[in-house]
């Protein structure tokens, strides 16, 4: 996990980028290696400045690796195998990154095979698949990998033909000597290329983008498409080992609670149940360590679940036994009505508010939400002779490996983490507690173990999206111009999962839509009142941007209403002219998603651009049927700019339907537009789930929801009828930016602004649920 | 002894007759294409065909299918070329893909009963299957393509 690398991951000791000799490639590539392909000892190299821009990739734990011998192998028959080192949870990264390599080296996609890397960051560089970072950090490094491989193949051909390398060039899956018309396939050159030196980065030539065959085209389908449609794709629960035991665990229902006693007499009578035992838990907070509890071990999952249902367990609920969402909401709302820690202070917002002719006040509340990916957490583990092997749907295979080593008190060399496909992640599967549970049990039972979480387990023991209260006061002068802005944001912090007593938001949370407000307002003050956590808080797709974008973009429309103006015009006026907005000097630790501001500044020209594009495509201002309304919202997150216009229809009973969504995306240079469309379509659905339905609440320290009946998510019959996505063409050299997360934040405010336009009713508390019922 | 034909093959079970079909398929037979999402017939990830009709295997006991024919995603078409599967690929429906076996089995059952469903019939017929990634727009379009070719 690397939003929080300073919290959760130690920097590697000693030299960060020293050579690593011949890390075993494990089974996957053995056949290729034995056949004499291009697979050699690897060395780990620092990120080189190949592009006109610099990303934060080199600052991630274990940085970036661009050695082609780590990522590419070529068999004599010409099959090119490319390693995907990041986890596939539905974004398409397992296809996208290898596609970049293939394009740059000239490989024919039909002759490319993709293999998944085990968790090994010394070898592959950082593997944390989160933060909408993979494409933005790896476009250039993957091109370097491809360019190096291509150069080695060209050099091998030139040597074979005894001609200068300048006379040969890679075509499609072959190297050609134009002078003589000779040509050799990649497979025929692989063995010779394998013994060549990797070219120095400075000498590499990158393809002219006009020659790309795959990058930016959107013509390549995801590599797992056929397997997914035929049931052959392998997810976390699909690994089967001989003699494997199936396990479910009863965990303490309150975070910080622990086991007192259990009676397993009835559980053991359930056919198929083989054993019941206590499993170790860690005190809260302890990052991602297991909660502990009672494990039921059986011959199949059904028997294990039935056995667990028959358990009688006594828990000590601990310090969070009184956590109650109704009472806690009042605490948060009181907190934002009083001064809090000042985290940004430009001008004198206090004085300007006092002197304002009108003050518009909005208080917004957003509850906890759960990830609820379709695949609940699951892991399979095998303990053999002091070594652990784990197969699991983890977003962070390298971090999981480190946590397994620490938890089992063994060397990381004795830990193998093989990521499966993820049946959704959304941030939940960056936390590897389920993998740790399986490993501990495999060691204890001396048998292969599958730990399966049920949907109830998933909702009861998630690392939840925070709960927050946001209060914005906007001071307007006589002309209606906003002259003061005070935003108080109170929410338990993700930091509380890593350190006891953390009551303030950490810099990365403050940087997600609070202190980075890009509006042209002279007096801006942001405050963060204290908020204590009483459950495990984690990151959920787009994180703190959800409440901040909801509050800020709702407030913009509230100001428009108060001044009788068009919301889009007010939005553009607040954004102000196209310019680069520096982070306020008053912010102690500005967060720019880990990216240098030189490459990734806050560019209001791009912000305006997506607003104008979405509005134009949506037909902003068009005449609508009765009961319909248009709403707009824009948000910069994960260094991308996204604006969404929602058309809503609210019927006489207050039932909301969504005929149409128009989203404009400026994510810089892009690799696979087809997957950008799918991410935006999905972000609208997830945004709608958040806006309309999503709420996890607590009583007596326990989560009250259990399954998709009381934690509903959007189904097909209530989904937007159509989501249109428009990608802003990238100016040459514009760095790539995030796609997986930033589509989510603008949706809920755009929807609620549309509902206001349709009905005159302002939604300030999510979820909407029956607030509109008539 | 319970006997059930799964993807054309005779299978038997002499364990707990109340075992959900889902776990019999996955853990006992190794047919892992059928997925576990909720265990309460709320999400549709576990959808299979029993006697030709979509059923949620997570709440169907093995004893309920004694003597019947069960088809899973692995058995829907020998080459994976059922019109629904082809339409899913043509429109690049999946994101993470986890729910898609259930979606495809549901869609195949829907089309077996309603040859050319309206948009509302598609949305109604697929509403029991959750996709958390939000592939619904493409699911709806793909069912239409599978039904009509366009």
Interface residues (C-beta under 8 A of the other chain):
Chain A: X88 X89 X90 X91 X92 X221 X222 X224 X225 X226 X228 X229 X230 X231 X232 X233 X235 X237 X238 X240 X246 X270 X271 X272 X299 X300 X301 X302 X303 X305 X306 X372 X373 X374 X375 X376 X421 X422 X423 X424 X425 X426 X452 X454 X455 X456 X674 X678 X679 X681 X682 X683 X684 X685 X686 X707 X708 X709 X713 X714 X715 X716 X717 X719 X720 X722 X723
Chain B: X15 X16 X18 X19 X20 X22 X23 X24 X26 X27 X28 X30 X31 X32 X33 X34 X35 X36 X37 X38 X39 X40 X42 X43 X45 X72 X73 X74 X76 X80 X85 X88 X89 X92 X94 X95 X96 X97 X98 X99 X100 X101 X104 X122 X123 X124 X126 X127 X128 X129 X130 X131 X132 X133 X134 X135 X136 X137 X138 X139 X140
